[in-house]
Amino acid sequence: MRVISIAEQRPAQGDCADEGGPVQKLALPLARREFLKGSGVLFGTLAAGTLLAGLAPSSAWALELQKLSTADGATLMAMGRVLYPHQKLPDAVYALLAKDLDAKAAADAGTAKLLQDGIAWLNTSAGGNFAQAGATRKAEIVRGMEGTPFFGAVRGQCVTSLYDNDMAYAVFGYPGSAWEKGGYITRGFQDLKWLPAPSSAASPPPYMG
């Protein structure tokens, strides 16, 4: 089975296509699942007919964990969806949250204990399996952990893991870094497709000195 390996994906900003240009394929390298030999493996498929399924070279994806188990990763993914729920983001994006937290756990024993204790608390509170609990119960459990170091660690990592990657850029329509592409003025100064185009008086020619 060929899968998209997203284990080391951290693309630089600016890889998405500019407005008006062709939509580029996501640069996700292919690997064979038997090569993923970490302590845990998260895997799934991109829903057929979705934007990401059309951009990716394969509908199947897999991600390797070094310290945490597959069940631990699934619990962190489920918590990430409670904290930052986006129906348009596939599980492959939330798996990046588990991957980044796993990397921190592999590098620091204290962080590993913090995450494993927090995951155990989530599962115990859910009666055994937090990831399989209902949406309302998940929200109640996570809300009950607000203010704890574990809650802060997961929520803080969500900001980078869920939004700083090509898959999220494609879903949300982020065209990439304006700084790396000459600034907003040279791109027409209008990337907000959900707002009406400004009048010419609102966008005068730039002063060239």
C-alpha positions as CSV (number, residue, x, y, z in Angstrom):
1,M,0.0,0.0,0.0
2,R,1.5,3.3,-1.0
3,V,0.9,6.2,1.4
4,I,1.7,9.8,1.8
5,S,4.4,10.1,4.5
6,I,3.8,13.3,6.4
7,A,6.3,12.4,9.1
8,E,8.7,15.3,8.3
9,Q,6.4,17.7,6.6
10,R,7.1,21.3,7.5
11,P,6.9,23.2,4.2
12,A,8.1,26.8,4.1
13,Q,5.5,29.5,3.7
14,G,4.7,30.5,0.2
15,D,4.4,27.1,-1.4
16,C,0.7,27.6,-2.3
17,A,-0.2,28.9,-5.7
18,D,-0.8,32.6,-6.2
19,E,-4.3,33.9,-7.1
20,G,-4.9,33.4,-10.8
21,G,-2.2,30.7,-11.2
22,P,-2.4,27.0,-11.4
23,V,-3.0,25.1,-8.2
24,Q,0.1,23.1,-7.5
25,K,0.3,19.5,-6.2
26,L,1.3,19.3,-2.5
27,A,4.9,18.3,-2.2
28,L,4.3,15.2,0.0
29,P,6.8,12.4,-0.5
30,L,5.5,8.9,-1.0
31,A,6.7,6.0,1.2
32,R,5.7,2.4,1.8
33,R,3.9,1.7,5.0
34,E,6.2,-1.1,6.1
35,F,9.0,1.4,6.4
36,L,7.2,3.2,9.2
37,K,8.6,1.5,12.3
38,G,8.1,4.0,15.2
39,S,6.5,3.3,18.5
40,G,3.2,4.2,16.9
41,V,1.7,4.9,13.5
42,L,-1.2,7.1,12.6
43,F,-2.8,6.6,9.2
44,G,-5.9,7.3,7.2
45,T,-7.2,8.5,3.9
46,L,-8.3,11.8,2.4
47,A,-12.0,12.0,1.5
48,A,-12.6,11.5,-2.2
49,G,-13.7,14.6,-4.0
50,T,-12.2,17.0,-1.5
51,L,-9.7,19.7,-2.4
52,L,-6.8,18.0,-0.7
53,A,-7.6,14.6,-2.3
54,G,-7.2,16.4,-5.6
55,L,-3.9,18.0,-4.7
56,A,-2.2,15.1,-3.0
57,P,-0.3,12.4,-4.9
58,S,-2.2,9.7,-3.0
59,S,-5.4,9.5,-0.9
60,A,-3.7,7.5,1.8
61,W,-1.5,9.0,4.5
62,A,0.6,7.7,7.4
63,L,2.6,9.4,10.1
64,E,5.2,7.8,12.4
65,L,5.5,8.4,16.1
66,Q,8.8,7.8,18.1
67,K,7.7,8.1,21.7
68,L,3.9,8.0,21.9
69,S,1.7,5.1,20.9
70,T,-0.9,5.0,18.1
71,A,-3.6,5.3,20.7
72,D,-1.8,8.3,22.4
73,G,-1.6,10.0,19.0
74,A,-5.3,9.4,18.3
75,T,-6.2,10.9,21.7
76,L,-4.1,14.1,21.0
77,M,-5.7,14.4,17.5
78,A,-9.2,14.2,19.1
79,M,-8.3,16.8,21.7
80,G,-7.0,19.1,18.9
81,R,-10.3,18.9,17.2
82,V,-12.1,19.9,20.4
83,L,-9.8,22.9,20.9
84,Y,-9.7,24.0,17.2
85,P,-12.6,22.4,15.3
86,H,-12.5,22.7,11.6
87,Q,-14.7,20.4,9.6
88,K,-12.7,21.1,6.4
89,L,-9.4,20.1,7.9
90,P,-8.7,16.3,7.5
91,D,-7.3,14.1,10.1
92,A,-3.9,14.3,8.3
93,V,-3.6,17.9,9.5
94,Y,-4.5,17.0,13.1
95,A,-2.0,14.2,12.9
96,L,0.7,16.8,12.6
97,L,-0.2,18.0,16.1
98,A,0.4,14.5,17.4
99,K,3.7,14.3,15.5
100,D,5.0,17.6,16.9
101,L,4.0,16.8,20.5
102,D,5.6,13.3,20.0
103,A,8.9,14.9,18.9
104,K,8.9,17.0,22.1
105,A,8.2,13.9,24.2
106,A,11.0,12.0,22.5
107,A,13.4,14.9,23.3
108,D,12.4,15.5,26.9
109,A,11.4,13.0,29.6
110,G,9.4,15.6,31.5
111,T,7.3,16.5,28.5
112,A,6.7,12.8,27.8
113,K,5.4,12.3,31.3
114,L,3.2,15.4,31.1
115,L,1.7,14.2,27.8
116,Q,1.2,10.6,28.9
117,D,-0.4,11.6,32.2
118,G,-2.7,14.1,30.4
119,I,-3.7,11.5,27.8
120,A,-4.4,9.0,30.6
121,W,-6.6,11.5,32.4
122,L,-8.5,12.2,29.2
123,N,-9.2,8.5,28.6
124,T,-10.1,7.8,32.3
125,S,-12.5,10.7,32.3
126,A,-14.1,9.4,29.1
127,G,-14.6,5.9,30.6
128,G,-11.7,4.4,28.7
129,N,-11.3,6.0,25.2
130,F,-11.5,9.7,24.8
131,A,-11.2,9.6,21.0
132,Q,-14.4,7.5,20.8
133,A,-16.4,9.6,23.2
134,G,-19.3,11.8,22.0
135,A,-18.6,15.4,21.0
136,T,-20.4,16.9,24.0
137,R,-18.5,14.7,26.5
138,K,-15.2,15.5,24.8
139,A,-15.8,19.2,25.2
140,E,-16.8,18.8,28.8
141,I,-13.6,16.8,29.6
142,V,-11.3,19.2,27.8
143,R,-13.0,22.2,29.5
144,G,-12.3,20.6,32.8
145,M,-8.6,20.5,32.1
146,E,-8.4,24.2,31.2
147,G,-5.5,25.9,33.0
148,T,-3.5,22.7,33.5
149,P,0.1,22.5,32.0
150,F,-1.1,19.6,29.7
151,F,-4.0,21.7,28.4
152,G,-1.6,24.6,27.7
153,A,1.0,22.4,26.0
154,V,-1.5,20.9,23.6
155,R,-3.3,24.2,22.9
156,G,-0.1,26.1,22.3
157,Q,1.2,23.5,19.9
158,C,-2.1,23.5,17.9
159,V,-1.4,27.1,16.7
160,T,1.7,26.1,14.8
161,S,0.9,22.4,13.9
162,L,-2.6,23.0,12.5
163,Y,-2.1,26.2,10.6
164,D,1.6,26.3,9.4
165,N,1.5,23.6,6.7
166,D,0.6,23.3,3.1
167,M,-2.5,21.3,3.7
168,A,-4.1,24.0,5.9
169,Y,-3.0,26.7,3.4
170,A,-4.8,24.9,0.6
171,V,-8.0,24.4,2.7
172,F,-8.2,28.0,3.9
173,G,-7.0,29.6,0.7
174,Y,-3.8,31.2,2.1
175,P,-1.7,32.1,-0.9
176,G,1.7,32.2,0.9
177,S,4.0,34.7,2.3
178,A,3.7,38.2,0.8
179,W,7.2,39.1,1.9
180,E,8.7,36.3,-0.1
181,K,6.8,37.3,-3.2
182,G,7.5,41.0,-3.3
183,G,4.9,42.3,-0.9
184,Y,1.1,42.8,-1.2
185,I,1.3,45.8,-3.5
186,T,2.9,43.9,-6.4
187,R,0.2,41.2,-6.0
188,G,-2.7,43.6,-6.5
189,F,-3.3,44.3,-2.8
190,Q,-6.5,42.2,-2.9
191,D,-6.5,38.6,-1.6
192,L,-9.8,38.8,0.3
193,K,-12.0,36.9,-2.2
194,W,-15.0,37.0,0.2
195,L,-15.1,40.8,0.2
196,P,-16.1,43.0,-2.7
197,A,-13.3,44.5,-4.8
198,P,-12.3,48.0,-3.6
199,S,-12.8,51.0,-5.8
200,S,-9.8,52.5,-7.7
201,A,-9.9,55.5,-5.4
202,A,-9.4,53.2,-2.5
203,S,-6.3,51.7,-4.1
204,P,-4.2,54.5,-5.7
205,P,-0.9,53.8,-7.4
206,P,2.0,53.4,-5.0
207,Y,4.2,56.4,-4.4
208,M,7.5,55.7,-6.0
209,G,9.4,58.7,-4.6
